[in-house]
Amino acid sequence: MSFTEASDAPIYAGLVEEQGDVPAEVRRVAEETLQEVESVLDFSAVRAPATAR
């Protein structure tokens, strides 16, 4: 749920105004971390091949 989707929830909107959109920030940092890890580590051996899914 983004801030624009939650604008009908005044408590959430107030928290976002005071603290920032913490879930969105966590999601952004997690995606950046995953990209960084994938660039330095090779996970191909632990991922199932697309044909096995």
Sequence and secondary structure as in RCSB ss.txt:
>XXXX:A:sequence
MSFTEASDAPIYAGLVEEQGDVPAEVRRVAEETLQEVESVLDFSAVRAPATAR
>XXXX:A:secstr
  TTTTTT HHHHHHHHHH  HHHHHHHHHHHHHHHHHHHS  TTTS  GGG 
